[in-house]
Amino acid sequence: MTALLAAISYVLAFLDFPVPLSLSFGEFLPFIKNKLDVVLFNALPFNILKGLVIGTIAMMIYKKLTPILKGETLK
């Protein structure tokens, strides 16, 4: 099922069709001209920020859960 959805999303990524009742990127953000600009100015910075936040939270949780995961008793 995952492979089927991945194949469908791959094919749909090449289609360019207007979404009804939405603004185009040129009207909404004037400095975005093509799909590469969307990735560079929108997706990339927020994915890096999301990765840093999730990584930091996971690191703090993992430090507290390490004794439990290794089978040691809590003090």
N, C-alpha and C positions, 0 to 999 in steps of 0.2 A: 504494500500500500504506500509506503514511504517512497519507494522508487517510482511508482506511478505518479504521485503528486510532484516529485522532483522533476520528472520528465515534462509534465504539464506546465510547471512554472518556468522551466527552461524555454519551452516553445513560446509561452506567453510573453517572456521578456523581450522577444524580438518584435512583437506586435506593437504598433503605435496607434492608439485609438483615444479619442477624447472621452473624458468622463463627464457625464451630464451634470450641469449646475455646479461646476467647479472652475476656479480660475486657473489659467495656465501659469507656468513658472515665470514667464516674462512679465506678466501683470503683477504677480504677487511679490517676486523678488527680482528686481531689474538686472542684477549682476549675474544671474543664472541664465545661460544661453543654451546649454545642452545637458545630456545625461551625465557626462563626466563632471560637470560643475556641481550637479546635485550630490554626487558621491563625495567630491572634495570639500564642499562647503557645508553639507548637512550630515550625511551618513558617517563619514570618517571621524570627525571630531566627537560626535556623540557616542559612537561605538567605543572610541578610546576612553572617554569619560566613564561610560557604563562599565567597561572592563576594569578600570581602576577602582571604582566604587564597589563592585561585586567582589573583586579580588581582596580588597581590604576587609570587607565584612567577613568573607570566607576565612581569611587568615585569623581574624580575631576569634571566630567561632571554633576553628580547628584547634587553636592553642588550648582552649578550655576543654575540648572534647578528647584531646590526645590521651590522657590517662584512661578514659573509659574505653577508647578504641583499642588500646594496648592491653586491656584487662587488668590494669592496676586499680587499687582501691583509692577512693577520694580521702583526703586528709582533712 
